[in-house]
């Protein structure tokens, strides 16, 4: 995924399905300088992680 698309999804009121390594995730924060996003798995919100934005997939 590109940075601009991740940013648009984060700012949108609509629910857009995003996955990371096959798991559905919610984008909490985006770090443009580092090209990363802080996400958590929808099935386990306690499992937060920073991932490369380019590894996120829109479904």
Helices and strands as residue ranges (DSSP letters): H 3-11, E 18-20, E 23-31, E 36-41, E 44-52, G 53-55, E 56-58
